[in-house]
Amino acid sequence: MPRFVASPRTSFHVSPWLLGLLLVTTSGCTLTPERNAADLSGTVPSRWTGTDQPGRPVFERWVDSFADPALSALVQESLAGNYDLKAVAARVDAAREQARIDGAWRWPQLAFAPGYERARVRSAGFGSTEFGAFEALFTLDWELDVWGRIRAFQQAAVQEAAATEADFHAARLSLAARTAQSYFELAEAKLQVEVAERSIQERRTIVELVRGRFARGLTRGLDLRLALTDLANAEAQLAVARNRVQLATRRLEVLLGRYPSGRLTATARLPEPPVSLSAGLPAELLARRPDLIAAFERLRAADFRVESAQKALLPRVALTAAGGTRSAALTELIDPRAAAWNVFMGLIQPLFTGGRLKGEIRLNQALAEEALNRYKSAALNAFREVEQSLAAEEWLRGQEQALREAVEQTEASRRLAVYAYRHGFIEILTLLDSYRSTLNAQSAHLSVKRQLLNNRIELYLALGGGV
């Protein structure tokens, strides 16, 4: 039987029965507070104020709700090829391994060091002597986690790994949303190019009309100059629209993990916005949004770090063992009778650390308070994002309908203006103004349609929808 003696770091002996009593009475000791996500988020209303539609939300794979196969394919490509998302995935793996590393000290640390030594000893007047020896040594160090200090430290790393995994899901949702919004931005830019090209064709027709009237002496040279100026301005607007296409194309290609060559082909179509969404209950948001889950997990990690720091004030029970064999003959290393070994067990009680341990407690308590307030702030902002997206959808739908009507009215007025100018009823400025109004109304209508689609994506993202 091994002999248990006090470590040289202490001045008292530890009996085995006392150690067993400590293990039984303190193994369940914990200082970590109980946390509830709903209680920490403040007052949660029973329903959203921005919508009158109750019910459980149905928005898993929300990308498919736009009924655009090309969009769904691009989102899946971005989720598979985006390098930023791959970096976050690697961070998840690193966090999991860090949790495994932090928990390794709960187990014995055993090392084996075999070796061979060859030496020559010279004696005055007697020549020299050479000898060799084989050795097989081992060491064992084990801090018995009586109070759960190491367990709490490991659990903090486990919670941090869970938070990092939630960060990955949040990044995945954000990437899908940015891909969809970039796709709609590209579609709108291409439609704006088509609108500008049609406007230029129509204005060239007007230039030819004015030039013919000027040749027949029916109008002034100023009218022709004004028509040519208006045509040049329309061509400048077309150049701006085409530049927006190449910018949007390259942004989307980077999100997909492709080289930004500007050669991505995408359909120039803005789908009609999906029907009104049932947003569910505000309380459900706390358990569904990945960023809120991550903030709560980091709060729990901070709590465990506080617990670990507090338990660092308690005595540590350490077990140290060393042993092995040494022989000139390799065959004798396996003879157990030649082994020498020793085992030490003792307590290490911090007495004076210059305020380091208590400072670490206060530091981790302050970090836990920071994590708590960050979680509360994240929850409040999550509610704001849902509420403002719900309210914005109502206003954007009204704006889209008004601009749709404006497009119809300006197109009708433009046709009337052309007829009136041909017959000399109006001046050239009135005719040109009707063309500018038509172009502006069409451009604004396309822009608000994209805003409505983007807002729906923001709502899906705010509600924690899946992809």
C-alpha positions as CSV (number, residue, x, y, z in Angstrom):
1,M,0.0,0.0,0.0
2,P,1.3,3.5,-0.8
3,R,2.0,5.8,2.1
4,F,0.1,9.1,2.1
5,V,2.2,12.0,3.4
6,A,1.7,15.7,3.4
7,S,3.1,17.7,0.5
8,P,6.1,19.8,1.3
9,R,3.9,22.8,0.4
10,T,1.8,22.3,3.6
11,S,2.7,21.7,7.3
12,F,-0.1,19.3,8.1
13,H,-1.1,15.7,7.3
14,V,-4.3,14.7,5.4
15,S,-6.0,11.5,6.4
16,P,-7.9,9.5,3.8
17,W,-11.1,9.5,5.7
18,L,-11.1,13.3,6.0
19,L,-10.6,13.6,2.2
20,G,-13.5,11.2,1.6
21,L,-15.7,13.3,3.9
22,L,-14.8,16.4,1.9
23,L,-15.6,14.7,-1.3
24,V,-19.0,13.6,-0.2
25,T,-20.1,16.8,1.5
26,T,-18.8,19.3,-1.1
27,S,-19.2,17.7,-4.5
28,G,-22.6,19.3,-5.0
29,C,-21.5,22.8,-4.0
30,T,-22.5,25.4,-6.6
31,L,-22.6,29.2,-6.6
32,T,-24.0,29.7,-10.0
33,P,-27.4,31.7,-10.0
34,E,-30.4,30.4,-11.8
35,R,-31.2,32.4,-14.9
36,N,-34.4,32.5,-17.0
37,A,-34.3,34.2,-20.4
38,A,-37.8,35.5,-20.2
39,D,-37.4,37.0,-16.7
40,L,-34.2,38.8,-17.8
41,S,-35.6,40.4,-20.9
42,G,-37.9,42.8,-19.0
43,T,-41.6,43.2,-19.8
44,V,-42.6,41.1,-22.7
45,P,-46.0,42.0,-24.3
46,S,-48.5,39.3,-25.0
47,R,-48.7,40.2,-28.7
48,W,-47.0,42.4,-31.2
49,T,-48.2,46.0,-31.6
50,G,-47.3,46.2,-35.3
51,T,-49.8,43.6,-36.5
52,D,-53.3,42.3,-35.8
53,Q,-52.6,38.8,-37.1
54,P,-52.1,36.4,-34.2
55,G,-51.0,32.8,-34.7
56,R,-47.9,30.7,-34.8
57,P,-45.4,31.8,-37.4
58,V,-44.6,29.5,-40.3
59,F,-41.4,30.7,-41.9
60,E,-39.0,27.7,-42.0
61,R,-37.1,27.9,-45.2
62,W,-38.4,31.4,-45.7
63,V,-36.5,31.8,-49.0
64,D,-38.9,29.5,-50.7
65,S,-41.8,31.8,-49.8
66,F,-40.7,34.1,-52.7
67,A,-41.3,31.3,-55.2
68,D,-38.1,32.0,-57.1
69,P,-36.0,28.9,-57.8
70,A,-33.0,31.1,-58.9
71,L,-33.0,32.9,-55.6
72,S,-33.2,29.6,-53.6
73,A,-30.3,28.2,-55.6
74,L,-28.1,31.3,-55.0
75,V,-28.9,31.2,-51.3
76,Q,-27.9,27.6,-51.0
77,E,-24.7,28.3,-53.0
78,S,-23.8,31.1,-50.6
79,L,-24.3,28.9,-47.6
80,A,-22.0,26.3,-49.0
81,G,-19.3,28.6,-50.5
82,N,-19.1,31.8,-48.4
83,Y,-15.7,32.1,-46.8
84,D,-16.9,34.3,-43.9
85,L,-19.4,31.6,-42.9
86,K,-16.7,29.0,-43.2
87,A,-14.6,31.0,-40.8
88,V,-17.4,31.2,-38.3
89,A,-17.8,27.4,-38.6
90,A,-14.1,26.9,-37.8
91,R,-14.6,29.2,-34.8
92,V,-17.2,26.8,-33.5
93,D,-14.8,23.9,-33.8
94,A,-12.2,25.9,-32.0
95,A,-14.6,26.7,-29.2
96,R,-15.6,23.1,-28.7
97,E,-11.9,22.0,-28.5
98,Q,-11.2,24.8,-26.0
99,A,-14.0,23.4,-23.8
100,R,-12.3,20.0,-24.0
101,I,-9.0,21.5,-23.1
102,D,-10.4,23.4,-20.1
103,G,-11.9,20.3,-18.8
104,A,-8.8,18.1,-19.2
105,W,-7.5,19.2,-15.7
106,R,-10.3,17.3,-14.1
107,W,-8.5,14.2,-15.0
108,P,-5.1,12.8,-14.0
109,Q,-2.2,14.1,-16.1
110,L,0.1,11.1,-16.6
111,A,3.4,11.3,-18.5
112,F,5.8,8.6,-19.4
113,A,9.5,9.4,-20.2
114,P,11.7,6.5,-21.4
115,G,15.3,7.2,-22.1
116,Y,18.9,6.0,-22.4
117,E,22.0,7.6,-20.8
118,R,25.6,7.0,-21.9
119,A,28.4,8.6,-19.8
120,R,32.2,8.5,-19.3
121,V,33.7,9.1,-15.9
122,R,37.4,10.0,-15.7
123,S,39.4,9.4,-12.5
124,A,42.9,10.9,-11.8
125,G,45.5,8.1,-12.2
126,F,42.9,5.4,-12.9
127,G,41.9,6.1,-16.4
128,S,38.2,6.5,-17.4
129,T,35.1,4.3,-17.2
130,E,32.1,4.3,-19.5
131,F,28.6,3.1,-18.6
132,G,25.1,3.2,-19.9
133,A,21.7,3.0,-18.4
134,F,18.1,2.6,-19.5
135,E,15.3,4.3,-17.7
136,A,11.5,4.3,-17.8
137,L,10.0,7.1,-15.7
138,F,6.5,8.3,-15.2
139,T,4.9,11.2,-13.4
140,L,1.3,11.8,-12.4
141,D,-0.4,15.1,-11.3
142,W,-4.0,15.3,-10.4
143,E,-5.9,18.1,-8.7
144,L,-9.0,16.5,-7.2
145,D,-11.9,18.8,-8.1
146,V,-13.4,18.7,-4.6
147,W,-15.3,22.0,-4.8
148,G,-16.1,21.9,-8.5
149,R,-13.8,24.8,-9.4
150,I,-12.4,23.1,-12.5
151,R,-15.9,21.9,-13.4
152,A,-17.2,25.4,-13.3
153,F,-14.3,26.6,-15.4
154,Q,-15.0,23.9,-18.0
155,Q,-18.7,24.6,-18.0
156,A,-18.0,28.3,-18.8
157,A,-16.1,27.1,-21.9
158,V,-19.0,24.7,-22.8
159,Q,-21.4,27.6,-22.6
160,E,-19.1,29.8,-24.6
161,A,-18.9,27.0,-27.3
162,A,-22.8,26.9,-27.3
163,A,-22.8,30.7,-27.8
164,T,-20.3,30.4,-30.7
165,E,-22.5,27.8,-32.3
166,A,-25.5,30.1,-32.0
167,D,-23.3,32.8,-33.6
168,F,-22.8,30.4,-36.5
169,H,-26.6,30.0,-36.9
170,A,-27.0,33.8,-36.7
171,A,-24.3,34.3,-39.3
172,R,-26.0,31.7,-41.5
173,L,-29.3,33.5,-41.4
174,S,-27.7,36.9,-42.0
175,L,-25.8,35.5,-45.0
176,A,-29.0,34.1,-46.5
177,A,-30.7,37.5,-45.9
178,R,-27.9,39.5,-47.5
179,T,-27.8,37.1,-50.5
180,A,-31.5,37.5,-51.1
181,Q,-31.3,41.3,-50.7
182,S,-28.4,41.5,-53.0
183,Y,-30.3,39.4,-55.5
184,F,-33.2,41.7,-55.4
185,E,-30.9,44.7,-55.6
186,L,-29.4,43.3,-58.8
187,A,-32.9,42.5,-60.2
188,E,-34.0,46.1,-59.5
189,A,-30.8,47.5,-61.0
190,K,-31.4,45.6,-64.2
191,L,-35.1,46.7,-64.4
192,Q,-33.9,50.3,-63.8
193,V,-31.7,49.8,-66.9
194,E,-34.6,48.6,-68.9
195,V,-36.7,51.6,-67.8
196,A,-33.9,54.0,-68.7
197,E,-33.4,52.4,-72.1
198,R,-37.1,52.6,-73.0
199,S,-37.1,56.3,-71.9
200,I,-34.1,57.0,-74.1
201,Q,-35.8,55.4,-77.1
202,E,-39.0,57.5,-76.5
203,R,-37.0,60.7,-76.1
204,R,-35.1,60.1,-79.3
205,T,-38.5,59.9,-81.0
206,I,-39.3,63.3,-79.4
207,V,-36.0,64.7,-80.7
208,E,-36.9,63.6,-84.2
209,L,-40.4,65.0,-83.8
210,V,-39.0,68.4,-82.7
211,R,-36.3,68.4,-85.4
212,G,-38.9,67.8,-88.1
213,R,-41.1,70.6,-86.8
214,F,-38.1,72.9,-86.6
215,A,-37.2,72.1,-90.2
216,R,-40.7,73.0,-91.3
217,G,-40.5,76.3,-89.2
218,L,-43.1,75.2,-86.8
219,T,-41.0,75.5,-83.7
220,R,-38.0,77.4,-82.4
221,G,-34.4,76.2,-82.2
222,L,-34.6,76.4,-78.4
223,D,-37.2,73.6,-78.4
224,L,-34.7,71.3,-80.2
225,R,-31.9,72.3,-77.8
226,L,-34.1,71.5,-74.8
227,A,-35.1,68.1,-76.3
228,L,-31.4,67.2,-77.0
229,T,-30.5,68.3,-73.4
230,D,-33.2,66.1,-72.0
231,L,-32.0,63.1,-74.1
232,A,-28.4,63.6,-72.8
233,N,-29.6,63.7,-69.2
234,A,-31.5,60.4,-69.8
235,E,-28.4,58.8,-71.2
236,A,-26.4,59.9,-68.1
237,Q,-29.1,58.2,-65.9
238,L,-28.7,55.0,-68.0
239,A,-24.9,55.0,-67.3
240,V,-25.6,55.3,-63.6
241,A,-28.1,52.4,-63.7
242,R,-25.7,50.2,-65.6
243,N,-23.0,51.0,-63.0
244,R,-25.4,49.9,-60.3
245,V,-25.8,46.6,-62.1
246,Q,-22.1,45.8,-62.1
247,L,-21.7,46.9,-58.5
248,A,-24.6,44.7,-57.3
249,T,-23.3,41.8,-59.4
250,R,-19.9,41.8,-57.9
251,R,-21.2,42.1,-54.3
252,L,-23.5,39.1,-54.9
253,E,-20.6,37.1,-56.4
254,V,-18.5,37.7,-53.3
255,L,-21.3,36.5,-51.1
256,L,-21.5,33.3,-53.2
257,G,-17.7,32.7,-52.7
258,R,-17.1,33.4,-56.4
259,Y,-14.5,35.7,-58.0
260,P,-16.1,39.1,-58.6
261,S,-15.9,39.0,-62.4
262,G,-19.3,40.8,-62.9
263,R,-20.5,38.0,-65.1
264,L,-23.2,36.5,-62.9
265,T,-26.4,36.1,-64.8
266,A,-29.6,36.6,-62.8
267,T,-33.2,37.0,-63.8
268,A,-34.3,40.6,-63.8
269,R,-37.5,40.1,-61.9
270,L,-38.9,41.4,-58.7
271,P,-41.5,39.0,-57.3
272,E,-44.6,40.2,-55.6
273,P,-44.2,40.3,-51.9
274,P,-45.5,37.3,-50.0
275,V,-48.8,37.5,-48.2
276,S,-48.9,39.1,-44.7
277,L,-46.9,37.1,-42.1
278,S,-48.1,35.7,-38.8
279,A,-45.4,36.8,-36.5
280,G,-46.2,34.5,-33.5
281,L,-45.8,35.7,-29.9
282,P,-43.0,38.0,-28.6
283,A,-42.0,35.5,-25.9
284,E,-41.2,32.9,-28.5
285,L,-38.5,35.2,-29.9
286,L,-36.2,34.7,-26.9
287,A,-35.9,30.9,-27.6
288,R,-35.7,31.3,-31.4
289,R,-33.3,34.0,-32.4
290,P,-29.7,32.8,-32.5
291,D,-28.2,36.1,-31.4
292,L,-30.4,36.1,-28.3
293,I,-29.5,32.5,-27.5
294,A,-25.8,33.4,-27.9
295,A,-26.1,36.4,-25.6
296,F,-27.8,34.2,-22.9
297,E,-25.2,31.5,-23.2
298,R,-22.4,34.0,-22.7
299,L,-24.2,35.3,-19.6
300,R,-24.3,31.7,-18.3
301,A,-20.6,31.4,-19.2
302,A,-19.8,34.5,-17.2
303,D,-21.8,33.1,-14.2
304,F,-19.6,29.9,-14.2
305,R,-16.4,32.0,-14.4
306,V,-17.6,33.8,-11.3
307,E,-18.2,30.5,-9.6
308,S,-14.8,29.2,-10.5
309,A,-13.1,32.4,-9.3
310,Q,-14.9,32.2,-6.0
311,K,-14.0,28.6,-5.4
312,A,-10.3,29.4,-6.1
313,L,-10.3,30.7,-2.5
314,L,-10.9,27.2,-1.1
315,P,-8.2,24.6,-0.4
316,R,-7.0,22.5,-3.3
317,V,-6.4,18.8,-2.9
318,A,-3.4,17.7,-5.0
319,L,-2.2,14.2,-5.8
320,T,1.4,13.8,-7.1
321,A,3.1,10.5,-8.0
322,A,6.4,9.7,-9.6
323,G,8.2,6.5,-10.3
324,G,10.0,4.2,-12.7
325,T,13.0,1.9,-13.1
326,R,16.6,2.4,-14.1
327,S,19.0,-0.3,-15.2
328,A,22.0,-1.0,-17.4
329,A,20.1,-3.9,-18.9
330,L,17.1,-3.2,-21.0
331,T,15.4,-6.5,-20.0
332,E,15.4,-5.5,-16.3
333,L,13.1,-2.5,-17.0
334,I,10.1,-4.7,-17.0
335,D,10.9,-6.3,-13.6
336,P,8.4,-4.8,-11.1
337,R,10.7,-5.4,-8.2
338,A,13.2,-2.9,-9.6
339,A,10.6,-0.1,-9.7
340,A,10.8,2.8,-7.3
341,W,7.9,5.2,-6.8
342,N,6.3,7.6,-4.4
343,V,2.9,9.2,-3.9
344,F,2.2,12.6,-2.3
345,M,-1.2,14.0,-1.4
346,G,-1.8,17.3,0.2
347,L,-3.8,20.5,0.6
348,I,-2.9,23.9,-0.9
349,Q,-4.7,26.7,0.8
350,P,-4.1,30.3,-0.5
351,L,-3.2,32.6,2.3
352,F,-1.9,35.7,0.7
353,T,-2.0,36.5,-3.1
354,G,-1.8,40.3,-3.0
355,G,-5.5,40.6,-3.8
356,R,-5.2,38.6,-7.0
357,L,-7.9,36.1,-6.2
358,K,-10.5,38.6,-4.9
359,G,-9.6,40.8,-7.8
360,E,-10.4,38.0,-10.2
361,I,-13.8,37.5,-8.5
362,R,-14.7,41.1,-8.8
363,L,-13.5,41.1,-12.4
364,N,-15.6,38.2,-13.4
365,Q,-18.6,39.6,-11.5
366,A,-18.2,42.8,-13.5
367,L,-18.0,40.8,-16.7
368,A,-21.2,38.9,-15.7
369,E,-23.0,42.2,-15.1
370,E,-21.8,43.4,-18.5
371,A,-23.1,40.1,-20.1
372,L,-26.4,40.5,-18.3
373,N,-27.0,44.0,-19.7
374,R,-25.8,43.0,-23.1
375,Y,-28.4,40.3,-23.2
376,K,-31.2,42.7,-22.0
377,S,-30.1,45.2,-24.7
378,A,-30.1,42.5,-27.4
379,A,-33.6,41.4,-26.4
380,L,-34.9,44.9,-26.5
381,N,-33.4,45.5,-29.9
382,A,-34.8,42.2,-31.2
383,F,-38.3,43.3,-30.2
384,R,-37.7,46.7,-31.9
385,E,-36.6,45.1,-35.1
386,V,-39.7,42.9,-35.3
387,E,-42.0,45.8,-34.4
388,Q,-40.5,48.2,-36.9
389,S,-40.5,45.6,-39.7
390,L,-44.1,44.8,-39.1
391,A,-45.0,48.5,-39.1
392,A,-42.8,49.3,-42.1
393,E,-44.5,46.6,-44.2
394,E,-47.9,48.2,-43.8
395,W,-46.5,51.6,-44.8
396,L,-44.5,50.3,-47.7
397,R,-47.5,48.4,-49.1
398,G,-49.4,51.6,-49.1
399,Q,-46.6,53.4,-50.8
400,E,-46.2,50.7,-53.4
401,Q,-49.9,50.9,-54.3
402,A,-49.7,54.7,-54.6
403,L,-46.7,54.6,-56.8
404,R,-48.3,51.9,-59.0
405,E,-51.2,54.4,-59.5
406,A,-48.7,57.2,-60.2
407,V,-47.0,55.1,-62.9
408,E,-50.4,54.6,-64.7
409,Q,-51.3,58.2,-64.4
410,T,-47.9,59.5,-65.7
411,E,-48.0,57.2,-68.6
412,A,-51.4,58.3,-69.6
413,S,-50.4,62.0,-69.2
414,R,-47.3,61.4,-71.3
415,R,-49.4,60.0,-74.2
416,L,-51.7,63.0,-74.0
417,A,-48.8,65.4,-73.9
418,V,-47.3,63.9,-77.1
419,Y,-50.7,64.4,-78.8
420,A,-51.0,67.9,-77.5
421,Y,-47.5,68.9,-78.6
422,R,-48.0,67.5,-82.1
423,H,-51.0,69.8,-82.5
424,G,-49.3,72.8,-80.9
425,F,-51.5,72.9,-77.8
426,I,-48.6,72.8,-75.3
427,E,-44.9,74.0,-75.1
428,I,-41.9,71.6,-75.3
429,L,-41.2,72.0,-71.5
430,T,-44.6,70.5,-70.7
431,L,-43.9,67.6,-72.9
432,L,-40.4,67.0,-71.5
433,D,-41.7,67.3,-68.0
434,S,-44.3,64.5,-68.7
435,Y,-41.4,62.2,-69.8
436,R,-39.4,63.0,-66.7
437,S,-42.4,62.3,-64.5
438,T,-43.0,59.0,-66.1
439,L,-39.4,57.9,-65.7
440,N,-39.3,59.1,-62.0
441,A,-42.5,57.3,-61.2
442,Q,-41.4,54.0,-62.8
443,S,-38.0,54.2,-61.1
444,A,-39.6,55.0,-57.7
445,H,-42.0,52.2,-58.0
446,L,-39.3,49.7,-58.7
447,S,-37.3,51.0,-55.7
448,V,-40.2,50.7,-53.3
449,K,-41.0,47.2,-54.5
450,R,-37.4,46.2,-53.6
451,Q,-37.7,47.9,-50.3
452,L,-40.9,46.0,-49.6
453,L,-39.1,42.7,-50.4
454,N,-36.1,43.7,-48.3
455,N,-38.3,44.6,-45.4
456,R,-39.9,41.2,-45.5
457,I,-36.5,39.6,-45.4
458,E,-35.6,41.8,-42.4
459,L,-38.8,40.6,-40.7
460,Y,-37.9,37.0,-41.4
461,L,-34.4,37.6,-40.0
462,A,-35.8,39.5,-37.0
463,L,-38.1,36.6,-36.2
464,G,-35.3,34.1,-36.4
465,G,-36.7,32.3,-39.4
466,G,-34.8,29.2,-40.7
467,V,-33.2,28.6,-44.1
